[in-house]
Amino acid sequence: MKPAIALSTVFLAVSLAACSEDPAVCTSVDDLKASVDDVKDINIEDSSALTDLKSGLTAIQDDLAAVKADAESEFSSQIDAVESSYATVQTGVEAATADPTAVTLSTAASALSTFSTEVQTLISDVQSTC
């Protein structure tokens, strides 16, 4: 009788451990949040700000792809919104890099603000399931 109890205990422990693990999307959204935080920390007065921003956006794009793959269709509307605003940010940053005027920089900043809102919504929605 004791081996059966021990075996049942092992199965229960394994089952509980499996339930306590977060889905992969939780890890990938944490990575996305870290990349977004890195971009927020860029000093806009630094001469390398646009270069740093482009590098940070590449990291965000990679992390977003991981979130999309891990989330499958569960957060598709939020991911679509982030991808759309990301495309606008990329266009704005490219324009600001090519011709850094008050207008192009303002357009890029506005796009970044919208993008930040969309990303925060996605992160919040995913984290609520983790």
N, C-alpha and C positions, 0 to 999 in steps of 0.2 A: 504494500500500500504506500509506503514512503516514496519509492521511486516515481509513482504516478503523481504524487503531490509535488515532488521536486520538478518533474517535467512540466506540470501545469504551471508552476510558478515561473519557470523559465519562459514558457510561451507567453504568459501574461506580461512579464517584464519586457520581452522583445516587442510585443504589441504596443505597450505603453510608450516605449522608446520611439517606435516608428510614428506614433501619433504626435509626439512632442516635437518632431522635427518640422521646421518651417519649409514650405514649398520653395522650390528654386527661385520663383519670382520674388520672394522676400529678400533673398541675397542680392539678386540682380538690381532690385529697386534701391537697396542700400548703396550699392556701387554707383548707381545713377545719382542718388542724392549727394554722395561724396564729390562726384565730378561737378555737379551744379554748384555745390558749396565752394569748390576750388575756383570756379569762374567768378562767383560773387566776390571772392577775395582778391581779384585782380585789381591792382592800383591803376586807375584810369589815367593818372598823371604820369605814369612811367612810360618811357619811350617805346617799350616793348609791349604795351598793352594790347594793341591789335594782334600782334603775333601770338601773345599768350592767349588771347580770346579765341583765335582760330584753332590753336592747339587744344584748348579746353573744349571747344565745340566738337572737335574730332573725338575726344574721349566721351563726351556726352552722346554722340551719335553711336559709338560702339556700345555703350552701356544701354542705350535705348533699344538697340537691336537685340541685346540679350534679354531685356525685359519683355520685349515683344515675343521672342521665341519661348521664353519661360511661361508667359501668361497665356499663350495661345489666344483664344478668342475672348477670354474672360473680361479683359479691360480694353477691348478693341476700340470703343468710341473715345476713350481717354487717350489711347496711344495715337489714334488718327489725329486728334486735336494737337497733340504734342508734335507729331511729325509735320503737320501743316505749319505750325508756328515756327518749328525748327527751320524749315525751308525759307521762310520769310526772314529769319535771323541771318541765315547764311547769305542770302541775297543782300541784306543790309550791311553786313560786315564786309563782304566783297566790295560793295560800292564805297564804303567808308575807307577801306584800305587803298582802293584805286584813286580816290579823290576825297581826302579827309577834310571836308568842309563842315560848317555848322549844320547844314541841311542833312548831309549824309550821316553824320554822327548822331544827329537827333533821330533820324529814321531808324538807325540801328539800335539806338537806346530804347525807342518805343517798341520795336520788335522784340528786344530782349525782355522787356517788361511783360509783354503778352506771353512770351515763351515761358518765363518764370512762373507765371500764374498757372499755365497749363501743366507744367511739370509738377508743381506743388499739388495740384489736384490729383494727378496720376499717383504720385508718391503717397499721398494721404489715403486714397482709395485702396491701393495695394496694401499699405501697412495696416489698414483696418482689418485685413483678412489674415494677417500673420500672427 
